[in-house]
Amino acid sequence: MPRRATELTPAQIKGLKHPGGNRPVKVAVGGVSGLHVQIWPSGAKSWVLRTRYGDWTETRLRDGTIQRGRKKREIGLGPYPDVLPGEAREKAREAKAKLEAGIDPIAERKAAQAALLAIQARHLTFADAFEKWAAEKTKEFSTDRYRKQWRRAVEQYALPKIGKLGVDDIILDDVLRVLEPLWHEKTETATKLRAKIEGALGWATVKGYRSGDNPAAWRGNLKLVLAAPQKVSPTENYPALQLDHAAHWWQALQEREGMGAAALAFQAMTATRTGATRLATWDEIDLDKGLWTIQPGRQSSKIPRDGEAKTVPLTTAMIAHLKALPSLEGCDYVFWAPKGGALSDATLAKAMRSIHEADIDAGRKGYVDARSGEAVVPHGLRSTFRTWVAELTTFDGDMAEIALFHKVGSKVAQAYNRAAMVEKRRRMMAAWGDFLAGTRAGKVVQLAGAAA
């Protein structure tokens, strides 16, 4: 039986010195068989357990003798004095017990380290997840300006609060910390922000960085703790031109020159969005058939890539307006900027504002929204058109919604023949053009028996 080492006191262990040479030495400290202090030439010390474990085996040596023994194991238990003698002896006892139970402490430690490294490899902060998701998402957008606008709310409101949190750690309360301060005061911003947080966390889930329900989801989740957006902040229309002022405003627009005024007039006649008008190209327009077709995914069209093409019937007045436009060599835009390329939003807004300011300079009140009193904007012309259909005509409301590129789900709208709808809409838009020009007064009646 091997001789048991004398149990050294903490003071004796502290006083141990390296005897000299270039190799570390091991000194048995007692208390637990096989426990040693390893002393390096530099004087640094660490704990080492030297032991045997497993079943006894027999090995035949070269001289024919049989040697019986068990597997050797040398296990590091940590540096001294970070690990003090009492703790080192306890660790040694635990390691020996594991070996006797068939558990290799070193293999166990390596497995734990590997698991930790795997977790760390999967750990991703919300800021990193958003960057990775946004890098793909923003490829759908055609301009850097819009890409920056799309990111702004997340950078301003979400990243300061949850940017450093791991995506797998984010819970409902974290999302609420971001949204609640904005939900009542900046509802539209908060609504869009929620969708982007949901998107980033959804991306992280698909990529394996988190699991479980999405804490930014609306249905069955945030819907239960936040008021409906439309209830706390009903959608407000853009300042719209009043029907009584339409003819006078149109006349003032006709007296304006420049591509901005021409684009604004076409937008008014077609009741389309500013972006659809600004970025219209000649290959979208068939003057012979009187059709303007906007394909899915076209920039600023608001038509999703998986949606359907939208067709705008062109009236005689619209076609004449387009034919009178000057062209720019090498530019396919219908309404082009002086240096080439498409007009900006600001150009149409400036034309609208100039008409308003000129009316005020003439001693009148300008062109303002009836409810808010704010100066009208180009997008508000769509509301003017919709109000005209509802109040001054008998044209079908669903047909007006289709003209505005709004989704219509009624059975009446679904029953329309597509070709007939185009011609019915053409008559509706011709009547709208007449109204703007002041050439038709009173209620416009859609003839029930008129063929498409």
C-alpha positions as CSV (number, residue, x, y, z in Angstrom):
1,M,0.0,0.0,0.0
2,P,1.5,3.4,-1.0
3,R,2.5,5.7,1.8
4,R,0.0,8.4,2.7
5,A,1.3,11.9,2.3
6,T,1.4,14.2,5.3
7,E,-1.4,16.7,5.2
8,L,0.2,20.1,4.7
9,T,-1.3,23.2,6.3
10,P,-2.3,26.3,4.3
11,A,0.8,28.1,5.6
12,Q,3.1,25.2,4.5
13,I,1.5,25.1,1.1
14,K,2.0,28.8,0.7
15,G,5.7,28.5,1.7
16,L,6.5,25.8,-0.9
17,K,9.2,26.8,-3.3
18,H,10.4,25.5,-6.7
19,P,13.7,23.6,-6.1
20,G,15.3,24.9,-9.3
21,G,15.5,23.7,-12.8
22,N,13.3,24.1,-15.9
23,R,10.5,21.7,-15.2
24,P,7.6,22.0,-12.9
25,V,7.5,19.8,-9.8
26,K,4.6,18.2,-7.9
27,V,4.3,18.1,-4.2
28,A,1.7,15.9,-2.4
29,V,-0.3,17.9,0.1
30,G,-2.3,15.2,1.8
31,G,-5.8,15.2,2.9
32,V,-6.9,13.4,-0.3
33,S,-4.8,10.8,-1.9
34,G,-3.2,11.9,-5.1
35,L,-3.7,15.7,-4.5
36,H,-0.6,17.7,-5.4
37,V,0.5,21.3,-5.8
38,Q,2.3,21.8,-9.0
39,I,5.0,24.4,-8.8
40,W,6.4,26.0,-11.9
41,P,9.9,27.5,-12.3
42,S,8.3,31.0,-12.2
43,G,6.8,30.2,-8.8
44,A,3.2,29.9,-10.0
45,K,1.2,27.1,-8.4
46,S,-1.8,25.0,-9.4
47,W,-3.6,22.0,-8.1
48,V,-3.3,18.6,-9.7
49,L,-5.1,15.4,-8.8
50,R,-3.1,12.2,-9.8
51,T,-5.2,9.1,-9.5
52,R,-6.3,5.8,-11.0
53,Y,-9.7,4.6,-11.9
54,G,-11.7,1.9,-13.6
55,D,-11.4,-1.8,-13.6
56,W,-8.1,-3.6,-12.9
57,T,-6.4,-4.8,-16.0
58,E,-3.5,-7.1,-16.7
59,T,-0.7,-6.2,-19.1
60,R,2.0,-8.7,-20.3
61,L,5.4,-7.0,-20.4
62,R,8.3,-7.8,-22.8
63,D,10.0,-10.0,-20.2
64,G,6.8,-12.1,-19.9
65,T,5.8,-10.8,-16.5
66,I,2.2,-9.7,-15.8
67,Q,1.5,-6.2,-14.5
68,R,-1.8,-5.5,-13.0
69,G,-3.2,-1.9,-12.7
70,R,-5.9,0.7,-13.4
71,K,-6.1,3.6,-15.7
72,K,-4.1,6.7,-14.8
73,R,-5.7,10.2,-14.8
74,E,-4.2,13.6,-14.0
75,I,-6.8,16.3,-13.5
76,G,-6.2,20.0,-13.1
77,L,-8.3,21.6,-10.3
78,G,-7.4,25.2,-10.8
79,P,-4.7,27.7,-9.9
80,Y,-3.4,28.5,-6.4
81,P,-4.3,30.8,-4.6
82,D,-7.5,31.3,-6.6
83,V,-8.5,27.8,-5.3
84,L,-7.5,27.5,-1.6
85,P,-6.5,24.2,0.0
86,G,-9.9,23.4,1.5
87,E,-11.6,23.9,-1.9
88,A,-8.9,22.0,-3.7
89,R,-9.4,19.0,-1.4
90,E,-13.2,19.1,-1.9
91,K,-12.8,19.3,-5.7
92,A,-10.4,16.3,-5.5
93,R,-12.9,14.2,-3.6
94,E,-15.7,15.1,-6.1
95,A,-13.4,14.2,-9.0
96,K,-12.5,10.8,-7.5
97,A,-16.1,10.1,-6.8
98,K,-17.1,10.8,-10.4
99,L,-14.3,8.5,-11.6
100,E,-15.4,5.7,-9.4
101,A,-19.0,6.2,-10.8
102,G,-17.6,5.9,-14.4
103,I,-17.7,9.6,-15.2
104,D,-14.6,11.2,-16.6
105,P,-14.4,14.8,-15.1
106,I,-12.1,16.0,-17.9
107,A,-14.4,14.7,-20.6
108,E,-17.4,16.2,-18.7
109,R,-15.6,19.5,-18.5
110,K,-14.8,19.5,-22.2
111,A,-18.5,18.7,-23.0
112,A,-19.7,21.6,-20.8
113,Q,-17.2,23.9,-22.5
114,A,-18.3,22.8,-25.9
115,A,-22.0,23.3,-25.0
116,L,-21.2,26.8,-23.7
117,L,-19.3,27.6,-26.9
118,A,-22.3,26.4,-28.9
119,I,-24.6,28.6,-26.9
120,Q,-22.3,31.6,-27.4
121,A,-22.1,30.9,-31.1
122,R,-25.9,31.0,-31.3
123,H,-26.2,34.1,-29.1
124,L,-27.1,37.1,-31.1
125,T,-28.1,40.6,-29.9
126,F,-31.2,42.2,-31.2
127,A,-29.0,44.9,-32.8
128,D,-27.1,42.3,-34.7
129,A,-30.2,40.4,-35.7
130,F,-31.9,43.6,-37.0
131,E,-28.7,44.4,-39.0
132,K,-28.7,41.0,-40.6
133,W,-32.4,41.0,-41.3
134,A,-32.4,44.6,-42.6
135,A,-29.5,43.8,-45.0
136,E,-31.8,41.4,-46.8
137,K,-35.1,43.3,-46.3
138,T,-33.9,46.6,-47.7
139,K,-32.8,44.9,-50.9
140,E,-36.5,45.3,-51.8
141,F,-36.1,49.1,-51.8
142,S,-34.7,50.9,-54.8
143,T,-33.2,54.0,-53.1
144,D,-30.7,54.6,-50.2
145,R,-33.0,57.4,-49.0
146,Y,-35.9,55.0,-48.4
147,R,-33.6,52.4,-46.9
148,K,-32.5,54.9,-44.3
149,Q,-36.0,56.1,-43.6
150,W,-37.1,52.4,-43.1
151,R,-34.4,51.9,-40.5
152,R,-34.8,55.1,-38.6
153,A,-37.6,54.2,-36.1
154,V,-35.8,51.0,-35.0
155,E,-32.5,52.9,-34.6
156,Q,-34.1,55.7,-32.7
157,Y,-36.6,53.9,-30.4
158,A,-35.7,50.2,-30.3
159,L,-32.0,49.8,-30.3
160,P,-31.3,52.1,-27.3
161,K,-33.6,49.9,-25.2
162,I,-33.2,46.3,-26.5
163,G,-30.3,46.5,-28.9
164,K,-27.9,44.8,-26.5
165,L,-30.3,42.1,-25.4
166,G,-29.9,38.6,-26.8
167,V,-32.7,37.8,-29.2
168,D,-33.3,34.6,-27.1
169,D,-33.8,36.7,-24.0
170,I,-36.3,39.2,-25.3
171,I,-39.8,38.8,-23.8
172,L,-43.1,40.7,-24.0
173,D,-42.1,43.2,-21.3
174,D,-39.0,44.3,-23.3
175,V,-41.1,44.9,-26.4
176,L,-43.6,46.9,-24.3
177,R,-40.8,49.1,-23.0
178,V,-40.2,50.2,-26.5
179,L,-43.8,50.6,-27.7
180,E,-45.8,51.9,-24.8
181,P,-44.2,55.4,-24.7
182,L,-45.1,55.8,-28.4
183,W,-48.4,54.0,-28.7
184,H,-50.7,56.9,-27.9
185,E,-48.6,59.8,-29.1
186,K,-47.0,58.4,-32.2
187,T,-49.3,55.5,-33.0
188,E,-48.4,55.1,-36.7
189,T,-44.7,55.1,-35.9
190,A,-45.2,52.7,-33.1
191,T,-47.3,50.4,-35.3
192,K,-44.6,50.2,-38.0
193,L,-41.9,49.8,-35.4
194,R,-43.8,46.8,-33.9
195,A,-43.9,45.1,-37.3
196,K,-40.1,45.6,-37.7
197,I,-39.3,44.2,-34.3
198,E,-41.5,41.2,-35.1
199,G,-39.7,40.8,-38.4
200,A,-36.2,40.9,-36.9
201,L,-37.2,38.4,-34.1
202,G,-38.9,36.2,-36.7
203,W,-35.8,36.2,-38.7
204,A,-33.8,35.2,-35.6
205,T,-36.2,32.3,-35.0
206,V,-35.9,31.0,-38.5
207,K,-32.1,31.2,-38.3
208,G,-32.1,29.2,-35.0
209,Y,-31.0,32.0,-32.7
210,R,-34.2,31.9,-30.7
211,S,-37.2,29.7,-30.2
212,G,-40.8,30.0,-29.0
213,D,-43.5,32.6,-29.7
214,N,-42.6,36.0,-31.1
215,P,-43.1,38.6,-28.3
216,A,-43.7,41.3,-30.9
217,A,-46.6,39.5,-32.6
218,W,-49.9,41.4,-32.5
219,R,-52.5,38.6,-32.7
220,G,-52.9,36.7,-29.5
221,N,-50.1,38.7,-27.9
222,L,-49.7,42.5,-28.0
223,K,-53.4,42.8,-29.1
224,L,-54.3,41.7,-25.5
225,V,-52.3,44.4,-23.7
226,L,-52.3,47.4,-26.1
227,A,-55.3,49.3,-27.5
228,A,-56.1,48.9,-31.2
229,P,-54.1,51.5,-33.2
230,Q,-57.2,52.7,-35.0
231,K,-58.9,53.3,-31.7
232,V,-56.2,55.4,-30.0
233,S,-55.2,57.3,-33.1
234,P,-57.8,57.1,-36.0
235,T,-56.2,57.4,-39.4
236,E,-56.1,61.0,-40.5
237,N,-56.4,61.9,-44.1
238,Y,-54.0,64.2,-45.8
239,P,-55.2,67.8,-46.1
240,A,-57.6,67.6,-49.0
241,L,-58.9,70.2,-51.6
242,Q,-62.5,71.2,-50.9
243,L,-65.0,70.4,-53.6
244,D,-66.1,74.0,-53.9
245,H,-62.5,75.1,-54.5
246,A,-61.6,72.5,-57.0
247,A,-62.4,74.3,-60.2
248,H,-60.7,77.5,-59.1
249,W,-57.6,75.5,-58.0
250,W,-57.5,73.6,-61.3
251,Q,-57.6,76.9,-63.2
252,A,-54.7,78.2,-61.1
253,L,-52.8,75.0,-61.9
254,Q,-53.3,75.4,-65.6
255,E,-51.6,78.8,-65.5
256,R,-48.5,77.2,-64.0
257,E,-45.6,76.1,-66.2
258,G,-43.0,73.5,-65.5
259,M,-42.8,69.7,-65.2
260,G,-43.9,69.8,-61.5
261,A,-47.2,71.5,-62.4
262,A,-47.7,69.0,-65.3
263,A,-47.1,66.0,-63.0
264,L,-49.4,67.5,-60.4
265,A,-52.2,67.9,-63.0
266,F,-51.8,64.3,-64.2
267,Q,-51.9,63.1,-60.6
268,A,-55.1,65.1,-60.0
269,M,-56.8,63.7,-63.2
270,T,-55.9,60.1,-62.4
271,A,-56.3,60.3,-58.6
272,T,-53.1,58.2,-58.3
273,R,-50.4,58.4,-55.7
274,T,-47.6,60.9,-56.1
275,G,-45.0,58.2,-56.4
276,A,-46.9,56.4,-59.1
277,T,-47.1,59.6,-61.1
278,R,-43.5,60.7,-60.5
279,L,-42.0,57.4,-61.6
280,A,-44.3,56.7,-64.6
281,T,-42.4,55.7,-67.7
282,W,-43.5,55.8,-71.3
283,D,-43.3,52.0,-71.6
284,E,-46.1,51.8,-69.0
285,I,-48.4,53.9,-71.2
286,D,-50.3,52.8,-74.3
287,L,-51.7,56.0,-75.8
288,D,-53.5,54.1,-78.6
289,K,-55.5,51.9,-76.2
290,G,-55.7,54.7,-73.6
291,L,-54.2,52.6,-70.8
292,W,-51.5,53.1,-68.1
293,T,-50.4,49.8,-66.6
294,I,-48.3,49.7,-63.5
295,Q,-46.5,46.4,-62.8
296,P,-46.2,44.8,-59.4
297,G,-43.2,45.8,-57.4
298,R,-42.6,49.0,-59.3
299,Q,-40.9,51.6,-57.2
300,S,-43.3,53.8,-55.2
301,S,-46.3,52.0,-56.7
302,K,-47.5,50.5,-53.4
303,I,-48.2,47.3,-55.4
304,P,-46.5,44.3,-53.8
305,R,-44.2,42.1,-55.9
306,D,-46.7,39.3,-55.5
307,G,-49.7,41.5,-56.4
308,E,-51.5,42.2,-59.6
309,A,-50.7,44.9,-62.2
310,K,-52.9,48.0,-61.9
311,T,-54.5,49.6,-64.9
312,V,-55.5,53.2,-65.1
313,P,-57.9,54.1,-68.0
314,L,-56.8,57.3,-69.7
315,T,-59.4,59.8,-70.8
316,T,-59.2,62.0,-73.9
317,A,-58.0,64.9,-71.7
318,M,-55.3,62.8,-70.0
319,I,-54.0,61.6,-73.4
320,A,-53.9,65.1,-74.7
321,H,-52.1,66.2,-71.6
322,L,-49.4,63.5,-72.1
323,K,-49.0,64.2,-75.8
324,A,-48.3,67.8,-75.0
325,L,-45.4,67.0,-72.7
326,P,-41.8,67.7,-73.8
327,S,-39.5,64.7,-74.0
328,L,-35.9,64.4,-72.8
329,E,-33.5,62.3,-75.0
330,G,-32.4,59.2,-73.2
331,C,-34.9,59.5,-70.4
332,D,-37.9,57.2,-70.3
333,Y,-39.7,59.0,-67.4
334,V,-42.9,60.8,-68.4
335,F,-42.2,63.5,-65.9
336,W,-38.5,64.2,-65.7
337,A,-36.3,66.4,-63.6
338,P,-34.2,69.1,-65.2
339,K,-31.0,67.0,-64.8
340,G,-32.7,63.8,-65.9
341,G,-34.2,61.2,-63.7
342,A,-37.5,61.3,-61.9
343,L,-39.1,64.2,-60.2
344,S,-38.9,64.4,-56.4
345,D,-41.8,64.5,-54.0
346,A,-40.7,68.0,-53.1
347,T,-41.3,69.2,-56.7
348,L,-45.0,68.4,-56.7
349,A,-45.4,69.6,-53.2
350,K,-43.8,72.9,-54.2
351,A,-46.1,73.3,-57.1
352,M,-49.1,72.7,-54.8
353,R,-47.7,75.1,-52.2
354,S,-47.1,77.8,-54.7
355,I,-50.7,77.8,-55.9
356,H,-51.8,78.1,-52.2
357,E,-49.4,80.9,-51.4
358,A,-50.4,82.8,-54.6
359,D,-54.0,82.7,-53.7
360,I,-53.2,84.1,-50.3
361,D,-51.1,86.9,-51.9
362,A,-54.1,87.7,-54.0
363,G,-56.0,88.5,-50.8
364,R,-57.9,85.2,-50.6
365,K,-57.7,82.3,-48.0
366,G,-55.7,79.9,-50.1
367,Y,-56.5,76.2,-50.5
368,V,-57.0,74.5,-47.1
369,D,-58.5,71.3,-45.7
370,A,-62.1,71.9,-44.5
371,R,-61.5,70.2,-41.2
372,S,-57.9,70.8,-40.2
373,G,-57.4,74.2,-41.9
374,E,-54.0,73.0,-43.2
375,A,-52.8,73.8,-46.7
376,V,-53.7,71.0,-49.1
377,V,-51.1,68.6,-50.3
378,P,-50.9,66.5,-53.5
379,H,-51.9,63.2,-51.8
380,G,-55.0,64.9,-50.5
381,L,-56.4,65.1,-54.0
382,R,-57.2,61.4,-53.7
383,S,-59.5,62.2,-50.8
384,T,-61.1,65.0,-52.8
385,F,-61.8,62.5,-55.6
386,R,-63.3,60.0,-53.2
387,T,-65.5,62.7,-51.7
388,W,-66.7,63.8,-55.1
389,V,-67.7,60.3,-56.0
390,A,-69.6,59.9,-52.8
391,E,-71.3,63.3,-52.6
392,L,-71.8,64.4,-56.2
393,T,-72.1,61.3,-58.3
394,T,-73.9,57.9,-58.4
395,F,-70.8,56.1,-59.5
396,D,-70.3,52.9,-57.5
397,G,-68.1,53.3,-54.4
398,D,-66.2,50.1,-55.0
399,M,-65.3,51.3,-58.4
400,A,-63.8,54.5,-56.9
401,E,-61.8,52.3,-54.4
402,I,-60.4,50.3,-57.3
403,A,-59.5,53.6,-59.1
404,L,-57.5,54.5,-55.9
405,F,-55.8,51.1,-55.9
406,H,-57.5,50.2,-52.6
407,K,-58.3,46.6,-51.8
408,V,-62.0,45.8,-52.4
409,G,-63.5,42.6,-51.1
410,S,-67.2,43.0,-51.7
411,K,-69.1,40.5,-53.8
412,V,-70.2,43.4,-56.0
413,A,-66.7,44.3,-56.9
414,Q,-65.7,40.7,-57.4
415,A,-68.5,40.3,-59.9
416,Y,-67.4,43.0,-62.2
417,N,-66.1,42.0,-65.5
418,R,-62.5,43.3,-65.7
419,A,-62.7,44.8,-69.2
420,A,-66.1,46.4,-68.4
421,M,-64.6,47.9,-65.2
422,V,-61.9,49.7,-67.2
423,E,-64.5,51.4,-69.4
424,K,-66.8,52.3,-66.6
425,R,-63.8,53.7,-64.7
426,R,-62.8,55.7,-67.9
427,R,-66.2,57.3,-67.9
428,M,-65.9,58.0,-64.2
429,M,-62.5,59.6,-64.6
430,A,-63.7,61.7,-67.6
431,A,-66.5,63.0,-65.4
432,W,-64.0,63.8,-62.6
433,G,-61.9,65.7,-65.2
434,D,-64.9,67.7,-66.2
435,F,-65.6,68.5,-62.6
436,L,-62.1,69.8,-62.1
437,A,-62.3,71.8,-65.2
438,G,-65.6,73.3,-64.1
439,T,-67.4,72.1,-67.2
440,R,-70.0,70.0,-65.5
441,A,-72.2,71.1,-62.6
442,G,-74.7,69.3,-60.4
443,K,-74.9,65.7,-59.6
444,V,-73.2,63.3,-62.1
445,V,-75.4,60.3,-62.8
446,Q,-74.0,57.0,-64.0
447,L,-76.3,55.7,-66.6
448,A,-77.4,52.2,-65.5
449,G,-77.8,50.9,-69.0
450,A,-74.5,52.2,-70.4
451,A,-72.5,49.5,-72.0
452,A,-68.8,49.1,-71.2
